[in-house]
Amino acid sequence: MLNEKITKMINEQINKEFFSSYLYLAFSCYYASKNLTGFANWYNVQAQEEKDHAMIFLNYLLDNGEEVELESLEKPEGRYSDFEAPLLAGLDHERFITASINDIYAEALAQKDFRTVQFLDWFVKEQGEEEKNADELIQNFRLFGTDGKGLFMLDRELGARTYTATTIDMI
């Protein structure tokens, strides 16, 4: 059994992770509608990874005998002022997710719930990578995306990203 507050926080995190997937799917659709299929692919892969993260949190609760409470998902913004806007929103969102995971981690430490701390270690590392990737995408867009040829090449590069399922064994 987990502490009630930690269970509540993880349930909230499950919904945040599912929203992340939904948000990145919206970004993917936006870029696809602009014929930037590489950007669309990059965010489609990202959406799949976020769904995996939600399922890992969900299974952690179930494996510890806790109830999962799924909530409604908010509709993500679907209109953006330019090609950079979703990239910036993505970095902001990753920072929000990092803060949320850090809050759960701090509570688990305060409760001396070392099993949850150990479980969250992978997510702490993952969020560092997520923020780095989002920032690099912005920097690459700023370097190359304002020129038609550069945007074309960047889009091609992003189109090469492939999805690999995240499993609990990876943690």
C-alpha beads as a LAMMPS data file, in Angstrom:
LAMMPS data file: protein, C-alpha beads

171 atoms
170 bonds

1 atom types
1 bond types

-500.0 500.0 xlo xhi
-500.0 500.0 ylo yhi
-500.0 500.0 zlo zhi

Masses

1 110.0

Atoms # bond

1 1 1 0.000 0.000 0.000
2 1 1 1.169 3.469 -0.831
3 1 1 0.631 6.629 1.151
4 1 1 -2.720 8.215 0.267
5 1 1 -1.144 11.528 -0.802
6 1 1 1.397 9.794 -3.043
7 1 1 -1.359 7.692 -4.600
8 1 1 -3.330 10.864 -5.338
9 1 1 -0.275 12.572 -6.834
10 1 1 0.521 9.579 -9.047
11 1 1 -3.099 9.433 -10.217
12 1 1 -2.800 13.104 -11.158
13 1 1 0.475 12.342 -12.940
14 1 1 -1.181 9.592 -14.976
15 1 1 -3.653 12.126 -16.297
16 1 1 -0.881 14.667 -16.963
17 1 1 1.008 12.062 -18.967
18 1 1 -2.084 11.158 -20.986
19 1 1 -2.648 14.873 -21.612
20 1 1 0.981 15.133 -22.753
21 1 1 0.270 12.422 -25.314
22 1 1 -2.871 14.243 -26.417
23 1 1 -1.006 17.571 -26.645
24 1 1 1.788 16.103 -28.747
25 1 1 -0.738 14.421 -30.990
26 1 1 -2.282 17.872 -31.543
27 1 1 1.178 19.233 -32.426
28 1 1 1.636 16.327 -34.847
29 1 1 -1.686 17.081 -36.521
30 1 1 -0.793 20.779 -36.809
31 1 1 2.506 20.031 -38.526
32 1 1 0.909 17.402 -40.773
33 1 1 -1.649 20.008 -41.881
34 1 1 1.269 22.270 -42.852
35 1 1 2.948 19.439 -44.806
36 1 1 5.824 19.223 -42.331
37 1 1 5.643 15.461 -42.091
38 1 1 8.968 15.125 -40.262
39 1 1 7.832 17.446 -37.472
40 1 1 4.524 15.549 -37.441
41 1 1 6.408 12.268 -37.110
42 1 1 8.617 13.590 -34.303
43 1 1 5.589 14.618 -32.253
44 1 1 3.673 11.453 -33.095
45 1 1 6.553 9.435 -31.631
46 1 1 6.578 11.784 -28.648
47 1 1 2.828 11.224 -28.148
48 1 1 3.346 7.464 -28.105
49 1 1 6.149 7.745 -25.550
50 1 1 4.006 9.891 -23.249
51 1 1 1.226 7.308 -23.392
52 1 1 3.802 4.705 -22.374
53 1 1 4.799 6.875 -19.405
54 1 1 1.162 7.156 -18.313
55 1 1 0.790 3.391 -18.483
56 1 1 3.932 2.845 -16.408
57 1 1 2.543 5.098 -13.669
58 1 1 -0.845 3.375 -13.957
59 1 1 0.701 -0.074 -13.607
60 1 1 2.781 1.096 -10.643
61 1 1 -0.421 1.970 -8.791
62 1 1 -2.071 -1.314 -9.727
63 1 1 1.034 -3.309 -8.775
64 1 1 0.886 -1.661 -5.358
65 1 1 -2.786 -2.445 -4.782
66 1 1 -4.000 1.100 -5.392
67 1 1 -7.012 2.384 -7.309
68 1 1 -6.467 4.205 -10.589
69 1 1 -8.647 7.257 -11.142
70 1 1 -8.740 8.430 -14.736
71 1 1 -10.023 11.939 -15.292
72 1 1 -11.247 13.758 -18.392
73 1 1 -8.569 15.251 -20.582
74 1 1 -8.531 18.915 -21.434
75 1 1 -8.672 19.789 -25.123
76 1 1 -5.213 20.913 -26.280
77 1 1 -4.714 24.116 -28.210
78 1 1 -4.858 23.358 -31.919
79 1 1 -4.032 26.709 -33.483
80 1 1 -0.561 28.128 -33.484
81 1 1 0.792 31.451 -34.704
82 1 1 3.794 29.932 -36.474
83 1 1 5.912 26.789 -36.763
84 1 1 7.911 27.651 -33.641
85 1 1 4.915 28.077 -31.314
86 1 1 4.305 24.338 -30.696
87 1 1 8.019 23.834 -30.057
88 1 1 8.009 26.514 -27.363
89 1 1 4.781 25.153 -25.876
90 1 1 6.348 21.691 -25.816
91 1 1 9.348 22.875 -23.791
92 1 1 7.079 24.721 -21.354
93 1 1 4.977 21.594 -20.984
94 1 1 8.022 19.396 -20.327
95 1 1 9.116 21.813 -17.596
96 1 1 5.630 21.547 -16.078
97 1 1 5.857 17.733 -16.118
98 1 1 9.338 17.848 -14.580
99 1 1 8.060 20.022 -11.724
100 1 1 5.167 17.627 -11.151
101 1 1 7.428 14.574 -10.986
102 1 1 9.806 16.445 -8.682
103 1 1 6.875 17.177 -6.365
104 1 1 5.971 13.489 -6.180
105 1 1 9.622 12.637 -5.574
106 1 1 9.859 15.169 -2.728
107 1 1 6.709 13.792 -1.117
108 1 1 7.962 10.220 -1.451
109 1 1 11.208 11.224 0.260
110 1 1 9.280 13.004 3.020
111 1 1 7.159 9.877 3.545
112 1 1 10.265 7.637 3.409
113 1 1 8.617 5.750 0.559
114 1 1 11.869 4.545 -0.953
115 1 1 10.177 2.161 -3.378
116 1 1 8.421 5.101 -5.020
117 1 1 11.641 7.150 -4.914
118 1 1 13.443 4.355 -6.739
119 1 1 10.581 4.059 -9.236
120 1 1 10.708 7.817 -9.903
121 1 1 14.483 7.896 -10.438
122 1 1 14.022 6.843 -14.069
123 1 1 11.425 9.564 -14.649
124 1 1 13.705 12.238 -13.171
125 1 1 16.435 11.233 -15.629
126 1 1 13.924 10.953 -18.477
127 1 1 12.619 14.464 -17.852
128 1 1 16.142 15.844 -18.130
129 1 1 16.366 14.203 -21.546
130 1 1 12.883 15.423 -22.520
131 1 1 13.735 19.038 -21.700
132 1 1 17.086 18.766 -23.497
133 1 1 15.427 17.320 -26.620
134 1 1 12.728 20.007 -26.640
135 1 1 15.320 22.756 -26.239
136 1 1 17.537 21.312 -28.985
137 1 1 14.547 21.165 -31.307
138 1 1 13.901 24.870 -30.696
139 1 1 17.575 25.738 -31.229
140 1 1 17.718 23.720 -34.459
141 1 1 14.552 25.364 -35.693
142 1 1 15.988 28.804 -34.961
143 1 1 19.216 27.926 -36.774
144 1 1 17.716 26.211 -39.799
145 1 1 13.943 26.554 -39.791
146 1 1 13.651 30.141 -40.976
147 1 1 15.223 29.246 -44.334
148 1 1 13.159 27.117 -46.723
149 1 1 16.017 24.744 -47.527
150 1 1 17.006 24.479 -43.872
151 1 1 13.415 23.809 -42.836
152 1 1 13.192 21.106 -45.496
153 1 1 16.365 19.401 -44.227
154 1 1 15.311 19.677 -40.570
155 1 1 11.914 18.224 -41.425
156 1 1 13.638 15.314 -43.182
157 1 1 15.851 14.687 -40.144
158 1 1 12.856 14.678 -37.786
159 1 1 11.077 12.253 -40.083
160 1 1 13.739 9.636 -39.340
161 1 1 12.781 9.355 -35.665
162 1 1 11.282 5.976 -34.806
163 1 1 9.167 4.818 -31.903
164 1 1 10.495 2.289 -29.423
165 1 1 8.071 1.268 -26.720
166 1 1 9.069 2.195 -23.187
167 1 1 8.546 -0.708 -20.835
168 1 1 8.810 -1.107 -17.116
169 1 1 11.879 -3.290 -17.749
170 1 1 13.666 -0.171 -19.015
171 1 1 13.231 1.474 -15.635

Bonds

1 1 1 2
2 1 2 3
3 1 3 4
4 1 4 5
5 1 5 6
6 1 6 7
7 1 7 8
8 1 8 9
9 1 9 10
10 1 10 11
11 1 11 12
12 1 12 13
13 1 13 14
14 1 14 15
15 1 15 16
16 1 16 17
17 1 17 18
18 1 18 19
19 1 19 20
20 1 20 21
21 1 21 22
22 1 22 23
23 1 23 24
24 1 24 25
25 1 25 26
26 1 26 27
27 1 27 28
28 1 28 29
29 1 29 30
30 1 30 31
31 1 31 32
32 1 32 33
33 1 33 34
34 1 34 35
35 1 35 36
36 1 36 37
37 1 37 38
38 1 38 39
39 1 39 40
40 1 40 41
41 1 41 42
42 1 42 43
43 1 43 44
44 1 44 45
45 1 45 46
46 1 46 47
47 1 47 48
48 1 48 49
49 1 49 50
50 1 50 51
51 1 51 52
52 1 52 53
53 1 53 54
54 1 54 55
55 1 55 56
56 1 56 57
57 1 57 58
58 1 58 59
59 1 59 60
60 1 60 61
61 1 61 62
62 1 62 63
63 1 63 64
64 1 64 65
65 1 65 66
66 1 66 67
67 1 67 68
68 1 68 69
69 1 69 70
70 1 70 71
71 1 71 72
72 1 72 73
73 1 73 74
74 1 74 75
75 1 75 76
76 1 76 77
77 1 77 78
78 1 78 79
79 1 79 80
80 1 80 81
81 1 81 82
82 1 82 83
83 1 83 84
84 1 84 85
85 1 85 86
86 1 86 87
87 1 87 88
88 1 88 89
89 1 89 90
90 1 90 91
91 1 91 92
92 1 92 93
93 1 93 94
94 1 94 95
95 1 95 96
96 1 96 97
97 1 97 98
98 1 98 99
99 1 99 100
100 1 100 101
101 1 101 102
102 1 102 103
103 1 103 104
104 1 104 105
105 1 105 106
106 1 106 107
107 1 107 108
108 1 108 109
109 1 109 110
110 1 110 111
111 1 111 112
112 1 112 113
113 1 113 114
114 1 114 115
115 1 115 116
116 1 116 117
117 1 117 118
118 1 118 119
119 1 119 120
120 1 120 121
121 1 121 122
122 1 122 123
123 1 123 124
124 1 124 125
125 1 125 126
126 1 126 127
127 1 127 128
128 1 128 129
129 1 129 130
130 1 130 131
131 1 131 132
132 1 132 133
133 1 133 134
134 1 134 135
135 1 135 136
136 1 136 137
137 1 137 138
138 1 138 139
139 1 139 140
140 1 140 141
141 1 141 142
142 1 142 143
143 1 143 144
144 1 144 145
145 1 145 146
146 1 146 147
147 1 147 148
148 1 148 149
149 1 149 150
150 1 150 151
151 1 151 152
152 1 152 153
153 1 153 154
154 1 154 155
155 1 155 156
156 1 156 157
157 1 157 158
158 1 158 159
159 1 159 160
160 1 160 161
161 1 161 162
162 1 162 163
163 1 163 164
164 1 164 165
165 1 165 166
166 1 166 167
167 1 167 168
168 1 168 169
169 1 169 170
170 1 170 171
